[in-house]
Amino acid sequence: MCGRVGFSSREDLEEYLDNNDQKLDGVEPRYNASPFQKYPVIQQDGKKTLSMLRWGYKPVWSNSPLINAKEEKLMSTKTYTEAFLTRRAVIPANFYYEWTKLPDGTKQPYLFKKKDGGLFLIPAFIMTIEDKGEKMDVFITITTEPNKLVAKVHPRATVMFDIGKEDTWLNPDIVEPEPLLDQLHPYPAEKMDMYAVSQKLNSYKNDYEDLIKPIEDPLGISTIAATA
């Protein structure tokens, strides 16, 4: 599952939301955004609107937090279906992370991004949940089968939209599943890079720019070499 995400360019986000009269006060780059933290979420109803919502929640019926939904289960899992069909959104990102276990048992994070490092959008949907007696909106991101690059690290991949490819997903008039599910595919491996990053990323308390620098890869599978 994708459990960390980030965006490094406020300018990219401002450009994406151009002519939408969006105020980005308090929206700053994130290098290690984690579940249960607030993150920018974009919806569309006539125009694109941005809000800060919490990522995921802990259902009473589960031992694990719900932060991702598998695209192949969106119509078969009652928890997801209504929100998937009626409350879709995207979150902006320049990268996301996945982990794999090393021979010594430690967890090694890898960063995944577009080759050009540009902004992409992760499809999500919004749910209203009750937390400590108060109702609140949270977002859930969507995963799919991995491409050959992501599969080196993890059996699931975050769905990624290039800018301009999100229109169908965000269109609130579309409430039939077929055209929506048709959008949810693995991102082309040849358009991505991946590299090992510091295990300091393993702590959600760390959130700073140096976390996204390539390090020496203990498995030798990175497409970008470590920096000096």
N, CA and C of each residue as an Amber inpcrd file, in Angstrom:
protein
   684
   0.8400000  -1.1940000   0.0000000   0.0000000   0.0000000   0.0000000
   0.8710000   1.2370000   0.0000000   0.3400000   2.3060000  -0.5130000
   1.0370000   3.5920000  -0.4510000   0.7020000   4.2520000   0.8700000
   1.7310000   4.4210000   1.7100000   1.4810000   5.0000000   3.0170000
   2.1610000   6.3270000   3.2600000   2.8830000   6.8340000   2.2850000
   3.5130000   8.1580000   2.3900000   3.5120000   8.8060000   1.0110000
   3.3800000  10.1210000   0.9950000   3.3000000  10.8520000  -0.2630000
   3.8140000  12.2610000  -0.0220000   4.0900000  12.9920000  -1.0890000
   4.5280000  14.3620000  -0.8900000   4.5190000  15.1690000  -2.1760000
   4.6100000  16.4790000  -2.0100000   4.8040000  17.3530000  -3.1590000
   5.8420000  18.3950000  -2.7760000   6.7180000  18.6730000  -3.7110000
   7.8590000  19.5410000  -3.4180000   7.7370000  20.9140000  -4.0370000
   6.7170000  21.1350000  -4.8530000   6.6170000  22.3940000  -5.5810000
   5.2510000  23.0410000  -5.3790000   5.2120000  24.0360000  -4.5440000
   3.9880000  24.8320000  -4.3800000   3.6310000  25.5170000  -5.6970000
   4.6630000  25.8950000  -6.4570000   4.4360000  26.5750000  -7.7340000
   3.6740000  25.6800000  -8.7030000   4.0190000  24.3680000  -8.7400000
   3.3040000  23.4300000  -9.6090000   1.8260000  23.3800000  -9.2360000
   1.5410000  23.3800000  -7.9470000   0.1590000  23.3200000  -7.4870000
  -0.5790000  24.6060000  -7.8300000   0.0820000  25.7390000  -7.6550000
  -0.5370000  27.0140000  -8.0100000  -0.8430000  27.0670000  -9.5030000
   0.0890000  26.5640000 -10.3160000  -0.1330000  26.5600000 -11.7610000
  -1.3070000  25.6600000 -12.1330000  -1.3990000  24.5080000 -11.4870000
  -2.5010000  23.5910000 -11.7770000  -3.8480000  24.2230000 -11.4510000
  -3.9010000  24.9880000 -10.3690000  -5.1540000  25.5980000  -9.9250000
  -5.3460000  27.0010000 -10.4900000  -4.5680000  27.3730000 -11.4860000
  -4.6320000  28.7130000 -12.0810000  -6.0590000  29.0270000 -12.5300000
  -6.4510000  30.2900000 -12.3190000  -7.7690000  30.7920000 -12.7140000
  -8.9130000  30.1620000 -11.9260000  -8.5990000  29.5520000 -10.8070000
  -9.6540000  28.9930000  -9.9690000  -9.8120000  29.7440000  -8.6500000
  -9.1380000  30.8820000  -8.5490000  -9.2610000  31.7410000  -7.3600000
  -8.9830000  30.9910000  -6.0670000  -8.0140000  30.0750000  -6.1340000
  -7.6940000  29.2870000  -4.9540000  -6.6740000  29.9920000  -4.0820000
  -6.9270000  29.9860000  -2.8040000  -5.9680000  30.5200000  -1.8440000
  -5.1990000  29.3480000  -1.2360000  -3.8880000  29.4130000  -1.3290000
  -3.0730000  28.3200000  -0.8240000  -2.4120000  28.6810000   0.4980000
  -3.0400000  29.5730000   1.2450000  -2.4990000  29.9400000   2.5490000
  -2.3630000  28.6910000   3.4160000  -1.1790000  28.4910000   3.9410000
  -0.9540000  27.3570000   4.8260000  -0.6450000  26.0590000   4.1060000
  -0.6730000  26.0600000   2.7790000  -0.3320000  24.8650000   2.0120000
   1.1390000  24.9490000   1.6430000   1.9360000  24.1440000   2.2920000
   3.3820000  24.1520000   2.0780000   3.8430000  22.7870000   1.5770000
   5.0040000  22.7330000   0.9150000   5.5140000  21.4410000   0.4480000
   5.5770000  20.4190000   1.5780000   5.2960000  19.1620000   1.2150000
   5.3690000  18.0500000   2.1560000   6.3040000  17.0020000   1.5670000
   7.1720000  16.4770000   2.4070000   8.1520000  15.4920000   1.9520000
   7.9120000  14.1090000   2.5480000   6.9700000  14.0220000   3.4950000
   6.6870000  12.7430000   4.1390000   5.2950000  12.7910000   4.7630000
   4.3090000  13.1350000   3.9450000   2.9300000  13.1960000   4.4380000
   2.4490000  11.7860000   4.7470000   1.8400000  11.6260000   5.9060000
   1.5210000  10.3030000   6.4390000   0.0280000  10.1760000   6.7200000
  -0.4670000   8.9470000   6.8260000  -1.8660000   8.7460000   7.1970000
  -2.2140000   9.4570000   8.5020000  -3.4460000   9.9200000   8.5610000
  -4.0320000  10.6490000   9.6860000  -3.5540000  12.1060000   9.7630000
  -2.7240000  12.5160000   8.8130000  -2.3550000  13.9180000   8.7000000
  -3.2100000  14.5720000   7.6150000  -3.3090000  15.8960000   7.6620000
  -4.0650000  16.6130000   6.6390000  -3.1830000  16.8810000   5.4250000
  -3.8380000  16.8620000   4.2520000  -3.1120000  16.9860000   2.9860000
  -4.0640000  17.6360000   1.9770000  -3.5340000  18.3480000   0.9770000
  -4.4170000  19.0080000  -0.0050000  -5.2340000  17.9980000  -0.8170000
  -6.5070000  18.2790000  -0.9620000  -7.4300000  17.4480000  -1.7270000
  -8.1760000  18.3530000  -2.6980000  -8.2960000  17.9130000  -3.9490000
  -8.9210000  18.7270000  -4.9890000 -10.1730000  18.0280000  -5.4960000
 -11.2730000  18.7540000  -5.5090000 -12.5360000  18.2850000  -6.0770000
 -12.9620000  19.2380000  -7.1920000 -13.9740000  18.8400000  -7.9280000
 -14.4610000  19.6990000  -9.0040000 -15.9740000  19.7180000  -9.0110000
 -16.5310000  20.9100000  -8.9670000 -17.9760000  21.1140000  -9.1030000
 -18.1500000  22.4680000  -9.7840000 -18.0270000  22.4620000 -11.0880000
 -18.0000000  23.7210000 -11.8240000 -16.5860000  24.2450000 -11.9600000
 -15.8540000  24.2890000 -10.8590000 -14.4320000  24.6220000 -10.8760000
 -13.7260000  23.7680000  -9.8390000 -12.4240000  23.7070000  -9.9550000
 -11.6460000  22.9060000  -9.0090000 -11.5340000  23.6540000  -7.6940000
 -11.7430000  22.9410000  -6.6040000 -11.6150000  23.5340000  -5.2710000
 -10.6620000  22.7000000  -4.4340000  -9.8980000  23.3590000  -3.5970000
  -8.9120000  22.6830000  -2.7560000  -9.3140000  22.7980000  -1.2910000
  -9.1660000  21.6980000  -0.5850000  -9.3890000  21.7000000   0.8610000
  -8.3320000  20.8170000   1.5060000  -8.1730000  20.9690000   2.7990000
  -7.2250000  20.1620000   3.5580000  -8.0110000  19.1310000   4.3570000
  -7.8160000  17.8540000   4.0150000  -8.5410000  16.7800000   4.6820000
  -7.5730000  15.7580000   5.2520000  -8.0530000  14.9930000   6.2080000
  -7.2380000  13.9490000   6.8170000  -7.1950000  12.7250000   5.9230000
  -6.0220000  12.1030000   5.8870000  -5.8260000  10.9020000   5.0730000
  -6.1730000   9.6690000   5.9010000  -7.3070000   9.0380000   5.5840000
  -7.6660000   7.7690000   6.1660000  -8.2790000   7.8350000   7.5510000
  -8.6660000   6.6660000   8.0340000  -9.2430000   6.5520000   9.3720000
  -9.1140000   5.1050000   9.8370000  -9.4360000   4.8750000  11.0780000
  -9.3650000   3.5400000  11.6690000 -10.7910000   3.0220000  11.8710000
 -11.2830000   2.1460000  10.9690000 -12.6420000   1.6140000  11.1310000
 -12.7600000   0.7600000  12.3910000 -13.9200000   0.7750000  12.9890000
 -14.1360000  -0.0250000  14.2050000 -14.0830000  -1.5170000  13.8920000
 -14.3340000  -1.8820000  12.6250000 -14.3920000  -3.2900000  12.2520000
 -13.0520000  -3.8350000  11.7800000 -12.0030000  -3.0110000  11.8200000
 -10.7200000  -3.4440000  11.2780000  -9.6040000  -3.2330000  12.2920000
  -8.5960000  -4.0960000  12.2290000  -7.4000000  -3.9190000  13.0470000
  -6.3910000  -2.9800000  12.4030000  -6.6410000  -2.6120000  11.1430000
  -5.7080000  -1.7690000  10.3980000  -6.4010000  -0.4880000   9.9530000
  -5.6480000   0.5950000   9.7840000  -6.2410000   1.8260000   9.2710000
  -6.6360000   1.6610000   7.8100000  -7.6470000   2.3850000   7.3920000
  -8.0750000   2.3840000   5.9950000  -7.5490000   3.6570000   5.3490000
  -6.5410000   3.5140000   4.4870000  -5.9570000   4.6650000   3.8060000
  -5.9810000   4.5060000   2.2930000  -6.0050000   3.2400000   1.8100000
  -6.0420000   2.9440000   0.3830000  -7.2160000   2.0190000   0.0880000
  -7.6950000   2.0710000  -1.1490000  -8.6880000   1.1100000  -1.6340000
  -8.1700000   0.4950000  -2.9290000  -8.3180000  -0.8080000  -3.0770000
  -7.9120000  -1.4820000  -4.3050000  -8.9390000  -1.1870000  -5.3960000
  -8.4530000  -0.7950000  -6.5760000  -9.3680000  -0.4210000  -7.6490000
 -10.2960000  -1.5770000  -8.0240000  -9.8240000  -2.8070000  -7.9270000
 -10.6430000  -3.9410000  -8.3080000 -11.7370000  -4.2590000  -7.2890000
 -11.7130000  -3.5820000  -6.1360000 -12.7270000  -3.8230000  -5.1080000
 -13.6530000  -2.6260000  -4.8850000 -13.5420000  -1.6210000  -5.7210000
 -14.3370000  -0.4060000  -5.5090000 -15.8390000  -0.6550000  -5.6200000
 -16.2290000  -1.5960000  -6.4660000 -17.6550000  -1.8680000  -6.6300000
 -18.1310000  -3.0560000  -5.7980000 -17.2290000  -3.8180000  -5.2380000
 -17.6340000  -5.0050000  -4.4780000 -17.5550000  -4.7960000  -2.9760000
 -16.9900000  -3.6770000  -2.5480000 -16.8720000  -3.3850000  -1.1200000
 -17.8270000  -2.2440000  -0.7670000 -18.8350000  -2.5440000   0.0220000
 -19.8730000  -1.5510000   0.3190000 -19.3080000  -0.2990000   0.9830000
 -18.2290000  -0.4720000   1.7380000 -17.6200000   0.6800000   2.4110000
 -17.2100000   1.7480000   1.4070000 -16.8000000   1.3260000   0.1920000
 -16.2560000   2.2630000  -0.7920000 -17.2700000   2.7780000  -1.7970000
 -18.2330000   1.9550000  -2.1740000 -18.9460000   2.1470000  -3.4340000
 -19.6100000   3.5130000  -3.5740000 -20.3740000   3.9320000  -2.5870000
 -21.0830000   5.2080000  -2.7190000 -20.1120000   6.3740000  -2.8640000
 -19.0630000   6.3890000  -2.0440000 -18.0860000   7.4750000  -2.1260000
 -17.3490000   7.4470000  -3.4590000 -17.0140000   6.2630000  -3.9420000
 -16.3450000   6.1240000  -5.2380000 -17.1980000   6.7070000  -6.3600000
 -18.4970000   6.4580000  -6.3280000 -19.3760000   6.9090000  -7.4050000
 -19.7800000   8.3790000  -7.2820000 -19.7310000   8.9400000  -6.0830000
 -20.3220000  10.2790000  -5.9120000 -19.4010000  11.3170000  -5.2680000
 -18.2640000  10.9060000  -4.6930000 -17.4340000  11.8930000  -3.9690000
 -15.9560000  11.7190000  -4.3370000 -15.6790000  11.7720000  -5.6000000
 -14.3040000  11.5630000  -6.0670000 -13.4720000  12.8410000  -5.9630000
 -12.1660000  12.6250000  -5.8380000 -11.2330000  13.7380000  -5.6910000
  -9.8750000  13.2810000  -6.2030000  -8.9150000  14.1860000  -6.2260000
  -7.5180000  13.8400000  -6.4860000  -6.6530000  14.5520000  -5.4570000
  -5.4800000  13.9770000  -5.2120000  -4.5040000  14.6820000  -4.3830000
  -3.2520000  14.9270000  -5.2280000  -2.6260000  16.0860000  -5.0840000
  -1.4420000  16.4080000  -5.8760000  -0.1870000  15.7850000  -5.2600000
   0.7340000  15.3610000  -6.1060000   1.9820000  14.7590000  -5.6100000
   3.0800000  14.9200000  -6.6510000   4.3070000  15.0020000  -6.1680000
   5.4860000  14.8920000  -7.0170000   6.1830000  13.5470000  -6.8290000
   5.7890000  12.8250000  -5.7700000   6.4060000  11.5240000  -5.4810000
   5.5760000  10.7920000  -4.4410000   5.7920000   9.4900000  -4.3720000
   5.2600000   8.7020000  -3.2620000   6.2830000   7.6400000  -2.9160000
   6.0640000   6.9470000  -1.8160000   7.0420000   5.9770000  -1.3220000
   6.4170000   4.6000000  -1.1410000   7.2540000   3.5920000  -1.3300000
   6.9110000   2.2300000  -0.9480000   8.1230000   1.6250000  -0.2400000
   7.8710000   0.5780000   0.5540000   8.9310000  -0.0590000   1.3370000
   9.1090000  -1.5100000   0.9250000  10.3250000  -1.9980000   1.1000000
  10.5940000  -3.4230000   0.9790000  11.5070000  -3.8400000   2.1240000
  11.4700000  -5.1090000   2.4770000  12.2690000  -5.5920000   3.6050000
  13.6340000  -6.0660000   3.1190000  14.6760000  -5.6140000   3.7940000
  16.0390000  -6.0270000   3.4700000  16.3690000  -7.3550000   4.1610000
  17.4370000  -8.0170000   3.7300000  17.8080000  -9.2930000   4.3530000
  17.9980000  -9.2060000   5.8660000  18.4070000  -8.0300000   6.3750000
  18.6070000  -7.9010000   7.8200000  17.3160000  -7.5960000   8.5700000
  16.2040000  -7.5370000   7.8350000  14.9120000  -7.3220000   8.4660000
  14.4600000  -5.8820000   8.5280000  15.3440000  -4.9330000   8.2100000
  14.9490000  -3.5250000   8.2250000  14.1260000  -3.1890000   6.9940000
  13.3290000  -2.1380000   7.1100000  12.4800000  -1.7110000   5.9960000
  13.1470000  -0.5640000   5.2510000  13.3230000  -0.7560000   3.9470000
  13.9860000   0.2350000   3.1090000  12.9680000   0.9700000   2.2390000
  12.8650000   2.3030000   2.3840000  11.9330000   3.0560000   1.5420000
  12.5310000   3.3950000   0.1800000  11.6480000   3.4070000  -0.8180000
  11.9950000   3.8400000  -2.1730000  11.0260000   4.9320000  -2.6020000
  11.5730000   5.9170000  -3.2790000  10.7640000   7.0140000  -3.8090000
  10.4290000   6.7280000  -5.2740000   9.1680000   6.9680000  -5.6390000
   8.6930000   6.8140000  -7.0190000   8.1920000   8.1540000  -7.5280000
   8.5670000   8.4900000  -8.7530000   8.1740000   9.7680000  -9.3300000
   8.1360000   9.6620000 -10.8440000   7.5770000  10.6940000 -11.4900000
   7.6800000  10.7920000 -12.9410000   9.1180000  11.1260000 -13.3100000
   9.5420000  10.7150000 -14.4900000  10.9120000  10.9960000 -14.9150000
  11.2160000  12.4850000 -14.9350000  10.2240000  13.2970000 -15.2840000
  10.4660000  14.7390000 -15.3300000  10.2940000  15.4070000 -13.9650000
   9.9320000  14.6260000 -12.9460000   9.7690000  15.1680000 -11.6020000
   8.5380000  16.0290000 -11.4160000   7.6980000  16.1090000 -12.4400000
   6.5550000  17.0010000 -12.3980000   5.4080000  16.5100000 -11.5280000
   4.4520000  17.3930000 -11.3730000   3.2650000  17.1020000 -10.5740000
   2.4110000  16.0350000 -11.2570000   1.8720000  15.1270000 -10.4690000
   0.8460000  14.2040000 -10.9390000  -0.2790000  14.1990000  -9.9120000
  -1.3360000  13.4980000 -10.2340000  -2.5170000  13.4830000  -9.3810000
  -2.8640000  12.0420000  -9.0200000  -3.1930000  11.8170000  -7.7700000
  -3.5650000  10.4930000  -7.2880000  -5.0740000  10.4740000  -7.0710000
  -5.8030000   9.5860000  -7.7440000  -7.2510000   9.5370000  -7.5350000
  -7.5920000   9.0760000  -6.1250000  -8.6780000   9.6510000  -5.6270000
  -9.1170000   9.3660000  -4.2610000 -10.6320000   9.5310000  -4.1960000
 -11.1990000   9.1670000  -3.0810000 -12.5950000   9.5070000  -2.8120000
 -12.7060000   9.9470000  -1.3590000 -13.7910000  10.6390000  -1.0590000
 -13.9820000  11.2590000   0.2510000 -15.1030000  10.5470000   0.9950000
 -14.8640000  10.2680000   2.2560000 -15.8630000   9.6450000   3.1130000
 -16.0860000  10.5160000   4.3430000 -17.2930000  10.5240000   4.8410000
 -17.5930000  11.1960000   6.1060000 -17.6190000  10.1480000   7.2040000
 -16.7710000  10.3360000   8.2050000 -16.6850000   9.3640000   9.2880000
 -16.9410000  10.0850000  10.6240000 -17.1250000   9.3210000  11.6600000
 -17.2980000   9.8880000  12.9970000 -16.0750000   9.5330000  13.8210000
 -15.4510000  10.5510000  14.3770000 -14.2460000  10.3520000  15.1740000
 -14.4080000  11.0900000  16.4970000 -14.4000000  10.3310000  17.5690000
 -14.5690000  10.8910000  18.9140000 -15.8170000  11.7490000  19.0160000
 -16.9010000  11.2550000  18.3960000 -18.1830000  11.9290000  18.4880000
 -18.3920000  13.0510000  17.4940000 -17.3890000  13.3310000  16.6620000
 -17.5120000  14.4050000  15.6820000 -17.4140000  13.8460000  14.2720000
 -18.2540000  14.3670000  13.3640000 -18.1910000  13.9630000  11.9720000
 -17.1000000  14.7440000  11.2560000 -16.3750000  14.0560000  10.3830000
 -15.3240000  14.7080000   9.6210000 -15.1490000  13.9940000   8.2930000
 -14.6680000  14.7430000   7.3040000 -14.3710000  14.1710000   6.0020000
 -12.9190000  13.7080000   5.9600000 -12.7020000  12.5350000   5.3700000
 -11.3620000  11.9900000   5.1730000 -11.2600000  11.5370000   3.7160000
 -10.0360000  11.3760000   3.2330000  -9.8720000  10.8680000   1.8700000
  -9.1390000   9.5340000   1.8820000  -9.4560000   8.7240000   0.8710000
  -8.8690000   7.4040000   0.6710000  -8.2800000   7.3790000  -0.7370000
  -7.0180000   6.9880000  -0.8790000  -6.3970000   6.9090000  -2.1950000
  -6.5900000   5.5180000  -2.8020000  -6.2880000   5.4000000  -4.0860000
  -6.5890000   4.1670000  -4.8160000  -5.3130000   3.5210000  -5.3390000
  -5.2360000   2.2080000  -5.1830000  -4.0860000   1.4480000  -5.6680000
  -4.5100000   0.4680000  -6.7620000  -3.5260000   0.0150000  -7.5210000
  -3.7620000  -0.9300000  -8.6020000  -2.6100000  -1.9280000  -8.6630000
  -2.5990000  -2.7540000  -9.6840000  -1.4850000  -3.6690000  -9.8950000
  -0.2120000  -2.8710000 -10.1970000   0.9510000  -3.3440000  -9.7870000
   2.1750000  -2.5840000 -10.0260000   2.6810000  -2.7570000 -11.4570000
   3.3690000  -1.7330000 -11.9580000   4.1180000  -1.9320000 -13.1950000
   5.4260000  -2.6550000 -12.8380000   6.2540000  -2.9500000 -13.8370000
   7.4480000  -3.7540000 -13.5880000   8.4580000  -3.0380000 -12.6920000
   8.4040000  -1.6980000 -12.6530000   9.3190000  -0.9480000 -11.7980000
   8.8870000  -1.0330000 -10.3400000   7.6250000  -0.7340000 -10.0850000
   7.1030000  -0.7680000  -8.7100000   7.1400000  -2.1880000  -8.1550000
   6.9220000  -3.1730000  -9.0240000   6.8800000  -4.5650000  -8.5770000
   8.1970000  -5.0290000  -7.9730000   9.2890000  -4.3390000  -8.2430000
  10.5630000  -4.6880000  -7.6230000  10.5480000  -4.4330000  -6.1230000
   9.6210000  -3.5810000  -5.6860000   9.5660000  -3.1700000  -4.2870000
   8.2900000  -3.6200000  -3.5950000   7.1510000  -3.5630000  -4.3170000
   5.8620000  -3.7500000  -3.6340000   4.8350000  -4.3630000  -4.5850000
   3.8880000  -5.1610000  -4.0540000   2.8880000  -5.8090000  -4.9110000
   1.7120000  -4.9230000  -5.3000000   1.6650000  -3.6920000  -4.7970000
   0.6170000  -2.7450000  -5.1730000   1.2750000  -1.4340000  -5.6020000
   0.5470000  -0.6620000  -6.4260000   1.0510000   0.6310000  -6.8830000
  -0.0300000   1.6870000  -6.7420000   0.3810000   2.8870000  -6.4230000
  -0.5300000   4.0250000  -6.4090000  -0.9280000   4.3760000  -7.8410000
  -2.2090000   4.6150000  -8.0620000  -2.6590000   5.0800000  -9.3710000
  -2.2060000   6.5300000  -9.5530000  -1.6670000   6.8330000 -10.7310000
  -1.1570000   8.1660000 -11.0330000  -1.8240000   8.6980000 -12.3050000
  -2.3140000   9.9330000 -12.2380000  -2.8370000  10.6150000 -13.4250000
  -1.8620000  11.7090000 -13.8280000  -1.5230000  11.7850000 -15.1130000
  -0.8610000  12.9820000 -15.6150000  -1.8490000  14.1440000 -15.5640000
  -1.3250000  15.3520000 -15.4600000  -2.1860000  16.5360000 -15.4850000
  -2.9800000  16.5450000 -16.7990000  -4.2730000  16.7440000 -16.6950000
  -5.1430000  16.7380000 -17.8550000  -5.8520000  15.4170000 -18.0670000
  -5.4070000  14.3600000 -17.3650000  -6.0210000  13.0480000 -17.5090000
  -7.0310000  12.7530000 -16.4010000  -7.2970000  13.7530000 -15.5680000
  -8.1650000  13.5630000 -14.4120000  -9.6050000  14.0200000 -14.6530000
  -9.8960000  14.5550000 -15.8350000 -11.1970000  15.1940000 -16.0480000
 -12.3650000  14.2330000 -15.8620000 -12.2630000  13.0390000 -16.4140000
 -13.3470000  12.0660000 -16.2450000 -13.5350000  11.7190000 -14.7790000
 -12.4230000  11.4800000 -14.0940000 -12.4980000  11.0960000 -12.6770000
 -13.1650000  12.1850000 -11.8290000 -12.8780000  13.4300000 -12.1130000
 -13.3990000  14.5270000 -11.2910000 -14.7950000  14.9810000 -11.7050000
 -15.2830000  14.5240000 -12.8450000 -16.5790000  14.9760000 -13.3420000
 -17.7040000  14.4590000 -12.4360000 -18.3770000  15.3430000 -11.6970000
 -19.4000000  14.8700000 -10.7510000 -20.6490000  14.3360000 -11.4380000
 -20.8050000  14.5990000 -12.7360000 -21.9790000  14.1040000 -13.4540000
 -21.8580000  12.6310000 -13.8270000 -20.6590000  12.0870000 -13.7580000
 -20.4560000  10.6720000 -14.0720000 -20.6630000   9.8490000 -12.8100000
 -21.6740000   9.0000000 -12.8320000 -21.9890000   8.1700000 -11.6630000
 -22.0580000   6.6890000 -12.0300000 -21.6850000   6.3620000 -13.2660000
 -21.6090000   4.9710000 -13.6760000 -20.1730000   4.4850000 -13.4940000
 -19.9820000   3.2560000 -13.0500000 -18.6240000   2.8060000 -12.7190000
 -17.7040000   2.5810000 -13.9150000 -18.2510000   2.1730000 -15.0570000
 -17.3890000   1.7470000 -16.1710000 -16.4020000   2.8120000 -16.6340000
 -16.8540000   4.0350000 -16.9460000 -15.8680000   5.0300000 -17.4060000
 -14.8750000   5.4350000 -16.3320000 -15.2300000   5.2560000 -15.0780000
 -14.3240000   5.5990000 -13.9800000 -13.2660000   4.5160000 -13.7960000
 -13.7090000   3.2780000 -13.7890000 -12.7670000   2.1680000 -13.6270000
 -11.7870000   2.1010000 -14.7910000 -12.2300000   2.5510000 -15.9640000
 -11.3550000   2.5570000 -17.1400000 -10.1580000   3.4930000 -16.9730000
 -10.2240000   4.4080000 -16.0080000  -9.1310000   5.3600000 -15.7820000
  -8.0360000   4.7970000 -14.8790000  -8.3150000   3.6850000 -14.2170000
  -7.4550000   3.2160000 -13.1290000  -6.5120000   2.1220000 -13.6030000
  -5.3580000   2.5460000 -14.1180000  -4.3730000   1.6140000 -14.6530000
  -3.0020000   1.8950000 -14.0480000  -2.0990000   0.9200000 -14.0860000
  -0.7230000   1.1950000 -13.6650000  -0.0990000   2.2690000 -14.5540000
   0.6700000   3.1470000 -13.9390000   1.3700000   4.1760000 -14.7050000
   2.5050000   3.5110000 -15.4890000   2.7880000   3.9600000 -16.7190000
   3.8420000   3.3080000 -17.5160000   5.2060000   3.3410000 -16.8300000
   5.8260000   2.1880000 -16.7080000   7.1260000   2.0920000 -16.0300000
   8.1880000   2.9420000 -16.7130000   8.1230000   3.0330000 -18.0400000
   9.1370000   3.7700000 -18.7760000   9.0540000   5.2780000 -18.5490000
   7.9860000   5.7400000 -17.9130000   7.8350000   7.1700000 -17.6270000
   8.1390000   7.4870000 -16.1610000   8.6870000   6.4920000 -15.4230000
   8.9350000   6.6550000 -13.9970000  10.4060000   6.4380000 -13.6480000
  10.7980000   7.0130000 -12.5180000  12.0690000   6.7060000 -11.8700000
  11.7920000   6.2630000 -10.4460000  12.7450000   5.5170000  -9.8880000
  12.6540000   5.1090000  -8.4860000  14.0560000   5.0710000  -7.9030000
  14.1640000   5.3440000  -6.6180000  15.4690000   5.2490000  -5.9630000
  15.3050000   5.1160000  -4.4560000  16.3240000   4.5440000  -3.8410000
  16.3320000   4.3750000  -2.3910000  16.5290000   5.7160000  -1.6980000
  15.8450000   5.8900000  -0.5640000  15.9910000   7.0940000   0.2450000
  16.2550000   6.7020000   1.6970000  16.5800000   7.6820000   2.4980000
  16.9780000   7.4370000   3.8790000  15.8860000   6.7430000   4.6920000
  16.3120000   5.8430000   5.5750000  15.3580000   5.1950000   6.4690000
  14.8220000   6.1520000   7.5290000  15.3340000   7.3710000   7.5610000
  14.7370000   8.3900000   8.4240000  13.2950000   8.6660000   8.0070000
  12.9820000   8.3330000   6.7580000  11.6180000   8.5000000   6.2680000
  10.6540000   7.5830000   7.0140000  11.1660000   6.5240000   7.6230000
  10.2990000   5.5690000   8.3010000   9.5200000   6.1940000   9.4540000
  10.0270000   7.2840000  10.0040000   9.3160000   7.9850000  11.0730000
   8.4640000   9.1100000  10.4810000   7.1710000   9.0750000  10.7820000
   6.2750000  10.1100000  10.2730000   6.6140000  11.4900000  10.8320000
   7.4210000  11.5200000  11.8900000   7.7770000  12.8020000  12.5020000
   8.7680000  13.5860000  11.6440000   9.4600000  12.8940000  10.7440000
  10.4330000  13.5520000   9.8680000   9.7520000  14.0110000   8.5910000
   9.9200000  15.2820000   8.2660000   9.2670000  15.8440000   7.0790000
  10.0930000  17.0380000   6.6000000  11.1630000  16.7540000   5.8440000
  12.0450000  17.8080000   5.3670000  12.6670000  17.3840000   4.0430000
  13.2140000  18.3540000   3.3160000  13.5870000  18.1600000   1.9210000
  14.6720000  17.1050000   1.7190000  15.6110000  16.9790000   2.6440000
  16.7030000  16.0190000   2.4650000  16.2090000  14.5790000   2.3750000
  14.9860000  14.3260000   2.8410000  14.4580000  12.9640000   2.8020000
  14.3040000  12.4470000   1.3800000  14.1840000  13.3300000   0.3920000
  13.9320000  12.8740000  -0.9770000  15.2190000  12.7260000  -1.7850000
  16.3720000  12.8860000  -1.1510000  17.6350000  12.7120000  -1.8610000
  17.9610000  11.2320000  -2.0250000  18.4640000  10.8270000  -3.1990000
  18.8500000   9.4210000  -3.3930000  20.0060000   9.0310000  -2.4750000
  19.9860000   7.8050000  -1.9870000  21.0960000   7.2610000  -1.2080000
  21.6270000   6.0200000  -1.9180000  22.7230000   5.4940000  -1.4250000
  23.2590000   4.2450000  -1.9700000  22.2180000   3.1450000  -1.7850000
  21.8970000   2.4750000  -2.8610000  20.8140000   1.4910000  -2.8430000
  21.3370000   0.1270000  -2.3880000  20.8550000  -0.3930000  -1.2490000
  21.3480000  -1.6890000  -0.7750000  20.9510000  -2.8580000  -1.6730000
  19.9440000  -2.6660000  -2.5250000  19.4940000  -3.7420000  -3.4090000
  19.9110000  -3.5290000  -4.8640000  20.4310000  -2.3460000  -5.1680000
  20.9010000  -2.0810000  -6.5200000  19.8190000  -2.0310000  -7.5690000
  18.6270000  -1.5830000  -7.2120000  17.5130000  -1.5550000  -8.1700000
  17.0920000  -0.1290000  -8.5370000  17.7340000   0.8710000  -7.9730000
  17.3630000   2.2600000  -8.2620000  17.6670000   2.6170000  -9.7070000
  16.8620000   3.5290000 -10.2640000  17.1320000   4.0440000 -11.6100000
  17.8940000   5.3560000 -11.5640000  18.0680000   5.9130000 -10.3670000
  18.8340000   7.1480000 -10.1820000  19.8960000   6.8840000  -9.1210000
  21.1150000   7.2540000  -9.3990000  22.2250000   6.9790000  -8.4780000
  22.2080000   7.9370000  -7.2990000  22.8470000   7.5160000  -6.2180000
  22.9690000   8.3520000  -5.0300000  23.7800000   9.5980000  -5.3590000
  23.4340000  10.6910000  -4.6830000  24.1830000  11.9270000  -4.8390000
  25.3360000  11.9580000  -3.8570000  26.3700000  12.6750000  -4.2200000
  27.5630000  12.7550000  -3.3620000  27.2570000  13.5420000  -2.1050000
